[in-house]
Amino acid sequence: MSTPTIFCAEPARADYALRLEQRFGLERLKRRPDAGYWLELGAERLQLITVGKHGAVFAEFVDGAARHRREQGGGRGQPVARAVGLKGGQTLPTIVDATAGLGRDAFVLASLGCRVTLVERSPVAAALLHDALERASMAPEVQAITARMQLVHANAITWLSELPADRQPDVVYLDPMFPDTGKSAAAKKDMQAFQTVIGDDLDSAALLQAALGAARARVVVKRPRLGDTIAGRAPSGQIVGKSTRFDLYSLKGMPRD
């Protein structure tokens, strides 16, 4: 895979662009390309740009859909909250989102009080997440939420496998990207572009195994409602919605083979 590139469209932010390059292994572009995809740093945010029909992709924790879910999302009654085991009066679980992507579900869980570690191996996705967290850290309305979100740029399989016992989370959350089989509705355009650049998680079976070895209480796998289970491994429970399903793997009494 070629080295991801970044173009700094705002000269005043050159130092920040350099920090992104160094942390995520990006290659600086001297001019804006006319083909392919690249990360572009503007005056307001970092975006993934793709030439063609797809629009810009960025992570966002302050405005737009993030604001709506924060204010109108339904609290602990949301399916993702139920899936990780959030209940009224219960001690909040620690969570590792091992396929963080654009951080949307991780933000919801953090907004409900959970401490969430976002693990993302793609340098493109990790850079977008970092930028969103940087911007959110300066927004008073979400500062307390994003303070509960920690970004780790690493291969989750290796990272989970090497996690010391005293740092193991209660829950490992997985939302792997699979090749389109035609069984689910087409993704929105921004996610189509994102998936094209990030690629599919073809090692999801190994990721599930690593998650089962690292979680204290359960592993949650988000899937399309009609999607296959990972490696055909039957969950101990499910939460099924209109378009999405959560497969639950309870570790109470489950052998870690």
Disulfide bonds with the S-S distance in Angstrom:
none
